[in-house]
Amino acid sequence: MKFLKLIRYQNLLIIALVQAVFHFGFLKQQDELILALNDVEFVLLIIATVCIAAAGYIINNIVDQETDTISKPEKVIVGKHISEKAAYNYYLAFNIVGVILGFFVANIIFKESFAAIFIVVSFVLYLYATQFKQSLLAGNFLVSFLVAFSIILVGVFDLYPVITPDNRQFLNVLFQIILDYSLFAFLLTFIREVVKDIEDYEGDLKTGMNTLPIVIGKEKTQKIIFGLSFIPLLALLYYLNANFTNLEYVIYYTLGLVVAPMLYFIVKLWQAKTQKDFNHLSTVLKFIMITGILSIIVITYNLNNLPKLG
């Protein structure tokens, strides 16, 4: 169980779920669309992505030992339940497996250069843990980008290799939808990362971290995040009104399981005072992320079951 906590298995399951949803629940449901990866090959892509992400979480836990001992002593794994040496060995193993599988999948679609993606992401995650976390907002942007990129990766491997002049316009539409979802994931993840910075304020302060709450204060940061939270909310409402007013299931689902929790988050954020409050808000954002991503299944189902004219 301690090993699962070391690799933050819940976050890894979310990554796997997100990629699986877009492959199986969205792209594979499009009529007459042949994807570059079959189901088994796509599972290998998921495993490669999850391995690289797991390695990133492990190196993050190794570097964060001192901070976590102060701010979250009950959650410390490295040095307490798993030795630092063992953690480094796990880190190397996950990176090696992830890069090898990434190389294998890239070769399947005859895009060998795509293997470099996994090497670059692995290196960037190492830089984040050892360098970027000390830089104001750099780490927040980086983590948010990588979460969004895990979604984009589906389009890169599933769609890009099968583009032809005949299907280019249709695939562009599908890829644009994937980009829209990745932007939503980026915004929510960025907000969540700053909320976590507020939650970890005491530990970060004592260990010399350079987070936004430390630089400008918790209250100002809270107000900034409060304002930023309206961006994904208003963008979602606009997107819903512009594209899905004729899809009844989508409207009900989005309003009930995405918009309503976002409004709840905004209200609770304004009232939040304690570390426990911000921990709860972080969990709420994770829930919104999951329900938001799953909405693509509802959209696909609703579109495929519209009454046929004539």
N, C-alpha and C positions, 0 to 999 in steps of 0.2 A: 504493500500500500504506500509506503514511503517513496518507493521508486516511482509510482504513478504520480504522486504529488510533485516529485522532482521534475518530471517532464510536463507537468500541468496538463494531465490527460483530458480534463474537461475542455480546455481550449483546443487541444488537438482534435477532439471529437467534433468540435464546432467547425474547424477547418475542413475536416473530412466530409462532414455533413454538407457544408456550403458547396464544395466542389461536386459532390455526388448529386446534389439537388439540381445544379445547372446542367450536368451531363445527362442524368437519367430523367429528371422531371421537367426539363425545358428543351434542350437541344434534341434529344432523342424522340420527343413528341412531335417534332416538326415533320410534316408529310414529305416524303421523298427526299429527305436530307440524309446523305451518307457522310458520317463523321470520319475524321482521320484515324481516331482510336476506337477499337472495339471495347467492349465492357471490361474484359480482363486487362487489356493494356491501360485503360483509364484507371483501373484500381491500382495499377503499378505507379501511375502518376500521382495518385492520392497518397500512396505510401511514401513515395519520394518526397513529396511536399511536407508530409507529417514528420518524416525523419529529420529534415532540415530544420523545421520549426521546433522539434523536440530538442535538438542540439542547441538551438538558440535559447530556449528556456533554461537548459542546464548551465550554459556558460553565464547566463544572467543570474542564476541562483548562486553560482560559485563567487561571482564578483560582489553580489549583494549580501554576503554573509554578515558583515558588520552592521549594515543598515537594517536588515531584517531582524537582527538580534535585539535592536532597540525598539523598532516600530511594530514588529510582528514576531515576537520571540516564540510563540506557539507554532509558527509556521516554518521555522528554520529546519532545513533538511540537511544541507551540506555542512559537514563538521560536527553534526549532532547525531544523525541517524545513518548518513552515508559519508564516507571519508572523501576528502577533497580529491585524492588520487583516483578513487573509484569513479567519482563524478567526471573527472577529466577523461577517463577511459570510456565512459558512456558517451561523452560529448564527441570524442573522435569516432567511435563506432557508428553513431547515428549519422554523422556527417559523411562518412565513407559510404554507408549503405544508401543514403539519400542521393549522393552524387553518382554512384554507380547505376542506380535505378533510373535517375534522370538521363544519364548518358544512353542507357538502353532504350528508353522510351523515345528519345530524340532520334535515335537511329531507326526506329520502327517507322517513323514518318519521314525519313530521309532529310531531316533537318538537324544534322549533327551539331551545328553551332548552338542550338537551343540548350545543349547540355551545359553551356557556360552560365546559363541562368542560375542553376542550382549552386554552382561554385561561387558566383558573385553574391547571391543572397546569403549563403553561409558566411562569407567574409564580412558582409555588411552587418549581419547579426552579431558577429564577434566584435566589430568596431563599435556597434551600438552599446554592447555590454561594457566594454573596456574604455571607450572614449566618449561617445556621443551623449551618454547619460549625464555627463558632467556639463554639457552645453545646453543653454536655455532653449527649450522647446525642440531642439534637434531630434532628441530621442522620441518625443511625442509624435513628430511628423514621420519619422522613420517607421515606427511600429504601425502607425495608421496606414502608411503607404504599403507596407508588406502584407497587411491584412487585405487591403483592396487588391493588391497584386495577385494574391492567391485565387481571387475570383477571375481576374483578367487571364490568368494562366490557362483556365479552361478554354477560353476563346482562342488563345494562341495555339494550343495543342490540338484542339478539336476542329477548329474552323479554318485557320490560316492555311494549313497545307492543302486543303481541298478547294480553294478559291479558283474559279474559272471565270472567263468573261460572261458566261451565261448565268452564273449564280451569284456574281459579285454583289449586285444590289441587294438581294435577299440576305446574304451573309452579313453585309454591312449593317442591315437593320438589326439582326440578331446580336452582332457584336456591340452595337450601340446600346442595346438593352443591358448587356453584360457590363458595359462601362458605366451606365447609369446606376446600376446596383453597386458597383465597386465604389463609386463616388459616395453613395449613401453609407456604405460600410466605412469609408475613410472618415467621414464627418463624425459618425457615431463613435468610432474608435478613438479619434482625437479627443473628443469630449470626455470619453471614459478615461483616457490616459491622464488628463489633467485632473479629473475627479480623484483618481488614484493618487496623484501627487499631493492633493489636499489631505487625503486620508493618511498618507505616509509622511506628513509634514515634520513631525517631531524627530523621527529617525533620520530623514534626509537632512534636517538642520544640523544635527549632531555629527553627521558624517561628511559635511561639507558639500552636499549636492547643490546644484544650481537650478532648481526647478522654479516655475513661475510663482507658486505660492510663497517661496522663500524670497524671491526678488521683489515682488510687489505686495506681498501679504495675502493671507488666506481670504479675507473678506473681498478685496478687489478682484482676486482670481475667481471667486465664487460669482461675482456680478458679471464678469466677462463671460464665463461659461453659461450663465443664465441667458445672456443676450445671444450667444452663439447657438444655443439650443433651439432658438426659433428658426434658424436657417434650414436645418433638415426637416423641421415640422412644416414650415410654409412651402418649402420646395416639394415635399411629399403631397401636400394638399393641391398644389398647382398641377403636379404630375398626374394626380388622380383625376382632377377635373378635366385636364387636357386630353387624356388618353382613355379613360376607363369608365366614363359616366354611363355607358350602356352595358357594363358588366356588373350585374347585381351582386354576385358572390364576392367579387373583388372589392366592391365598395364596403359591404358589410364586414368582411374580414379585415380590411385595412383600417377602417375606422375603429373597430373593436379591439384589434390585437396589435396595432402599431400606433395609430394616432392617439388613442386613449392612454396607453402606457407612457407615451411621450409627454402628454399633458400632465400626467401624474408625476413624471420625473421633474418637469419644470417647476411644479408647485412645491414638491418636496425639496428640490434644490434650493429654492428661496428660503425655506425654513430650516435647512440643515445646519447643525451646530457641532455635533460630536463626530469622532472617528467612526463610530457605529453607523451614524446617519450616512456618511459618505460611502461606507462599505455597502450599505443597502442600495444606494444610488448606482453604484458600479454594477451591482447584480441586476438592477432594473434595466440598465443599458444593454447588458448582455442578453437579457430576455428580448428586448426590442430588436436587437441585431438578428436573433434567431427567427423571430416571427416576421421580420421584414424580409429576410432572405427567403423564407418559406412561401412568401406571397407569390413568388414566381410560379409555383406549382398551381396555386389557385387561379392565377391569370391564365396559364396555359390550359387548364381544365375548362375554365369558363369560356375561353375563345373556341376551344374544340367542341363545345357543346351548345354553341349559339344556334338558334333556330335557322334552318336553311331556307333561303328565299326560293320561291317557286317550287 
